[in-house]
Amino acid sequence: MDYWLISHKDAPENETMGGLYKKMMGETGFVNYFSVVNIDQSLAKATDLGAKVVRGKEEIPNIGWFAIVQDPDNNTFAFFQSSGRM
């Protein structure tokens, strides 16, 4: 997966504010990502509250992990957990 980190020009060193990846076939729009301490716990809590996992936990090598979920109102968003190596 092609993936690029985004930081503000005034951000402290190694502080990432976002990421961008090349769209894959069939993807439309954009997804908001929420930084979490533990992606597994966040996924469990979201599904307990009625969300469904759209794309399970995946690793972004040397960056961290992400997963995409959809809440009961059909809003799609993602969780992101840093590996701490950014």
Backbone as a chain_set.jsonl record, in Angstrom:
{"seq": "MDYWLISHKDAPENETMGGLYKKMMGETGFVNYFSVVNIDQSLAKATDLGAKVVRGKEEIPNIGWFAIVQDPDNNTFAFFQSSGRM", "coords": {"N": [[0.844, -1.168, 0.0], [0.681, 2.142, -0.943], [1.552, 4.809, 1.068], [1.511, 7.888, 2.724], [2.768, 10.13, 5.16], [1.391, 12.967, 6.825], [2.239, 16.116, 8.009], [2.002, 19.156, 9.847], [3.654, 22.188, 8.982], [4.636, 23.528, 11.197], [4.626, 21.674, 13.184], [5.893, 19.72, 15.936], [8.945, 17.748, 15.701], [8.592, 14.514, 14.307], [5.848, 14.38, 14.78], [2.916, 13.354, 13.604], [0.135, 14.359, 11.701], [-1.66, 13.251, 10.085], [-2.495, 11.003, 7.362], [-2.117, 9.765, 4.026], [-3.268, 7.792, 1.396], [-2.994, 5.954, -1.672], [-5.901, 5.624, -3.551], [-7.882, 2.686, -3.827], [-9.436, 0.457, -6.159], [-12.917, 1.049, -6.401], [-13.219, 2.558, -4.093], [-14.624, 5.46, -2.657], [-15.001, 8.949, -1.855], [-14.018, 10.126, 1.434], [-12.453, 9.15, 4.529], [-12.702, 9.682, 7.964], [-10.205, 9.445, 10.406], [-9.589, 8.249, 13.663], [-7.346, 8.608, 16.234], [-6.273, 6.076, 18.382], [-5.459, 4.465, 21.498], [-5.473, 1.713, 21.831], [-6.252, -0.351, 19.388], [-7.602, -2.794, 19.181], [-9.212, -2.911, 21.494], [-10.775, -0.665, 20.973], [-12.136, -1.429, 18.642], [-13.622, -3.564, 19.691], [-15.256, -2.225, 21.548], [-16.681, -0.512, 19.821], [-18.101, -2.372, 18.215], [-19.615, -3.58, 20.204], [-21.318, -1.488, 20.697], [-22.873, -1.494, 18.467], [-21.716, -1.0, 15.983], [-20.397, -2.048, 12.78], [-17.695, -3.923, 11.456], [-16.028, -2.822, 8.697], [-13.65, -2.989, 7.317], [-11.232, -4.98, 8.445], [-8.679, -4.956, 11.052], [-5.614, -3.803, 9.911], [-2.15, -3.774, 9.119], [-0.021, -0.98, 8.683], [2.979, -0.936, 7.449], [5.692, -0.149, 9.574], [4.363, 2.059, 10.563], [1.784, 1.758, 11.843], [-1.484, 0.546, 12.79], [-4.725, 0.142, 11.279], [-8.314, 0.26, 11.115], [-11.519, 0.034, 9.637], [-14.77, 1.091, 10.347], [-18.39, 1.013, 10.555], [-21.002, 2.878, 11.825], [-24.233, 2.411, 13.517], [-25.854, 4.273, 12.2], [-24.928, 4.316, 9.667], [-22.602, 5.808, 9.264], [-19.31, 6.044, 8.263], [-16.098, 5.46, 9.566], [-12.702, 5.466, 10.804], [-10.327, 3.733, 12.885], [-7.099, 4.39, 14.216], [-4.014, 3.178, 15.246], [-0.91, 4.022, 16.384], [2.325, 2.656, 15.822], [4.301, 3.678, 17.242], [6.656, 4.254, 16.073], [6.848, 6.362, 14.386]], "CA": [[0.0, 0.0, 0.0], [1.376, 3.422, -0.939], [1.043, 5.572, 2.202], [2.342, 9.037, 3.032], [2.416, 10.836, 6.382], [1.169, 14.4, 6.664], [2.498, 16.904, 9.209], [1.951, 20.61, 9.676], [5.016, 22.719, 8.909], [5.047, 23.987, 12.521], [4.484, 20.577, 14.15], [7.162, 19.198, 16.465], [9.531, 16.65, 14.951], [7.96, 13.193, 14.453], [4.422, 14.45, 15.12], [2.123, 13.19, 12.394], [-1.225, 14.84, 11.845], [-2.54, 12.5, 9.201], [-1.875, 10.161, 6.358], [-2.789, 9.728, 2.737], [-2.876, 6.625, 0.617], [-3.542, 5.87, -3.02], [-7.19, 4.943, -3.565], [-7.973, 1.398, -4.492], [-10.66, 0.385, -6.963], [-14.174, 0.978, -5.687], [-13.298, 3.48, -2.969], [-15.097, 6.803, -2.97], [-15.057, 9.849, -0.706], [-12.909, 10.099, 2.377], [-12.759, 8.545, 5.816], [-12.056, 10.308, 9.119], [-9.497, 8.499, 11.259], [-9.446, 8.65, 15.052], [-6.197, 7.982, 16.867], [-6.639, 5.35, 19.595], [-4.337, 3.843, 22.202], [-5.536, 0.274, 21.608], [-7.219, -0.548, 18.303], [-8.422, -3.977, 19.452], [-10.224, -2.502, 22.464], [-11.678, 0.283, 20.312], [-13.007, -2.211, 17.766], [-14.544, -4.316, 20.543], [-16.236, -1.275, 22.09], [-17.534, -0.053, 18.713], [-19.03, -3.442, 17.83], [-20.552, -3.711, 21.332], [-22.281, -0.392, 20.576], [-23.675, -1.674, 17.258], [-20.99, -0.756, 14.729], [-19.904, -3.245, 12.095], [-16.349, -3.76, 10.896], [-16.055, -2.79, 7.235], [-12.32, -3.458, 6.923], [-10.586, -5.378, 9.688], [-7.375, -4.413, 11.424], [-4.516, -4.029, 8.96], [-0.918, -3.071, 9.459], [0.695, -0.1, 7.761], [4.336, -1.232, 7.903], [6.495, 0.9, 10.222], [3.508, 3.196, 10.908], [0.804, 1.366, 12.845], [-2.597, -0.289, 12.343], [-5.994, 0.842, 11.107], [-9.497, -0.546, 10.828], [-12.636, 0.891, 9.24], [-16.044, 0.635, 10.893], [-19.587, 1.771, 10.184], [-21.893, 2.901, 12.979], [-25.614, 2.027, 13.188], [-26.449, 5.273, 11.308], [-24.199, 4.174, 8.402], [-21.447, 6.698, 9.164], [-18.078, 5.262, 8.191], [-14.914, 6.116, 10.119], [-11.632, 4.503, 11.043], [-9.446, 3.838, 14.044], [-5.687, 4.284, 13.894], [-3.099, 3.022, 16.39], [0.48, 4.185, 15.985], [3.281, 1.675, 16.328], [5.26, 4.423, 18.037], [7.917, 4.394, 15.325], [6.727, 7.441, 13.394]], "C": [[0.894, 1.237, 0.0], [0.747, 4.287, 0.14], [2.026, 6.674, 2.543], [1.832, 9.701, 4.295], [2.3, 12.324, 6.103], [1.416, 15.072, 8.007], [2.387, 18.374, 8.87], [3.378, 21.135, 9.719], [5.536, 23.178, 10.273], [4.94, 22.899, 13.584], [5.849, 20.163, 14.678], [7.652, 18.021, 15.629], [8.844, 15.33, 15.308], [6.508, 13.249, 14.921], [3.618, 14.437, 13.832], [0.694, 13.637, 12.654], [-2.186, 14.075, 10.952], [-1.751, 11.654, 8.232], [-2.716, 10.149, 5.099], [-2.324, 8.481, 2.009], [-3.576, 6.647, -0.732], [-4.836, 5.064, -2.986], [-7.095, 3.624, -4.312], [-9.296, 1.373, -5.251], [-11.887, 0.275, -6.064], [-14.308, 1.935, -4.526], [-13.76, 4.853, -3.447], [-15.073, 7.639, -1.7], [-13.825, 9.777, 0.161], [-13.39, 9.515, 3.695], [-12.007, 9.309, 6.899], [-11.445, 9.215, 9.985], [-9.371, 9.087, 12.657], [-8.286, 7.881, 15.659], [-6.647, 7.343, 18.179], [-5.394, 4.724, 20.208], [-4.292, 2.353, 21.909], [-6.636, -0.024, 20.59], [-8.129, -1.752, 18.562], [-9.543, -3.647, 20.445], [-11.245, -1.558, 21.832], [-12.638, -0.436, 19.372], [-14.044, -2.989, 18.575], [-15.636, -3.401, 21.082], [-17.2, -0.822, 20.998], [-18.541, -1.13, 18.319], [-20.033, -3.711, 18.947], [-21.653, -2.656, 21.252], [-23.068, -0.43, 19.268], [-22.987, -1.384, 15.944], [-20.622, -2.084, 14.085], [-18.543, -2.928, 11.483], [-16.455, -3.871, 9.383], [-14.742, -3.335, 6.67], [-11.56, -3.735, 8.206], [-9.216, -4.762, 9.877], [-6.313, -4.81, 10.411], [-3.315, -3.223, 9.389], [-0.482, -2.162, 8.315], [2.151, -0.232, 8.211], [5.093, -0.006, 8.404], [5.686, 2.116, 10.651], [2.55, 2.826, 12.036], [-0.265, 0.475, 12.239], [-3.834, 0.574, 12.167], [-7.089, -0.176, 10.88], [-10.626, 0.425, 10.524], [-13.935, 0.272, 9.736], [-17.18, 1.522, 10.401], [-20.547, 1.7, 11.368], [-23.327, 2.564, 12.561], [-26.349, 3.023, 12.284], [-25.77, 5.312, 9.947], [-23.102, 5.211, 8.186], [-20.191, 5.839, 9.218], [-16.921, 6.091, 8.738], [-13.887, 5.037, 10.426], [-10.916, 4.781, 12.357], [-8.014, 3.687, 13.553], [-4.901, 4.169, 15.194], [-1.682, 3.091, 15.874], [1.33, 3.068, 16.576], [4.323, 2.344, 17.2], [6.577, 4.654, 17.34], [7.869, 5.523, 14.312], [7.6, 8.61, 13.775]], "O": [[1.772, 1.366, 0.854], [-0.468, 4.486, 0.136], [3.23, 6.434, 2.641], [0.624, 9.829, 4.495], [3.01, 12.872, 5.26], [0.87, 14.65, 9.027], [2.648, 18.784, 7.739], [4.221, 20.579, 10.423], [6.748, 23.214, 10.488], [5.143, 23.173, 14.766], [6.847, 20.242, 13.961], [6.868, 17.376, 14.932], [8.554, 15.069, 16.476], [5.99, 12.248, 15.415], [3.642, 15.399, 13.064], [0.115, 13.333, 13.697], [-3.401, 14.241, 11.06], [-0.522, 11.594, 8.272], [-3.898, 10.49, 5.126], [-1.137, 8.154, 2.005], [-4.617, 7.282, -0.9], [-4.867, 3.952, -2.458], [-6.345, 3.471, -5.276], [-10.175, 2.196, -4.995], [-11.899, -0.485, -5.096], [-15.411, 2.115, -4.01], [-13.341, 5.338, -4.498], [-15.119, 7.098, -0.595], [-12.737, 9.422, -0.294], [-14.591, 9.403, 3.938], [-10.809, 9.557, 6.768], [-12.077, 8.196, 10.264], [-9.082, 10.273, 12.819], [-8.248, 6.652, 15.605], [-7.317, 7.982, 18.99], [-4.401, 4.485, 19.52], [-3.213, 1.781, 21.753], [-7.821, 0.047, 20.915], [-9.305, -1.726, 18.199], [-10.687, -4.06, 20.254], [-12.438, -1.642, 22.122], [-13.82, -0.096, 19.31], [-15.21, -3.063, 18.187], [-16.813, -3.764, 21.072], [-18.407, -0.755, 21.228], [-19.716, -0.827, 18.111], [-21.187, -4.038, 18.669], [-22.781, -2.893, 21.683], [-23.84, 0.484, 18.981], [-23.605, -1.506, 14.887], [-20.545, -3.114, 14.756], [-18.285, -1.805, 11.05], [-16.913, -4.884, 8.854], [-14.734, -4.051, 5.669], [-11.276, -2.814, 8.972], [-8.669, -4.128, 8.974], [-6.135, -5.986, 10.097], [-3.441, -2.133, 9.947], [-0.563, -2.526, 7.142], [2.52, 0.309, 9.253], [5.129, 1.033, 7.745], [6.269, 3.118, 11.067], [2.509, 3.5, 13.065], [0.0, -0.264, 11.291], [-3.979, 1.608, 12.818], [-6.833, -1.319, 10.503], [-10.683, 1.516, 11.092], [-14.169, -0.924, 9.566], [-16.962, 2.625, 9.901], [-20.868, 0.617, 11.857], [-23.604, 2.443, 11.368], [-27.353, 2.669, 11.667], [-26.002, 6.23, 9.159], [-22.712, 5.469, 7.047], [-20.032, 5.009, 10.113], [-16.781, 7.271, 8.416], [-14.172, 3.844, 10.322], [-10.904, 5.903, 12.861], [-7.744, 2.956, 12.6], [-5.092, 4.954, 16.123], [-1.292, 2.299, 15.016], [1.081, 2.6, 17.687], [5.137, 1.669, 17.829], [7.514, 5.188, 17.934], [8.756, 5.633, 13.466], [7.633, 9.613, 13.063]]}, "num_chains": 1, "name": "protein.A"}
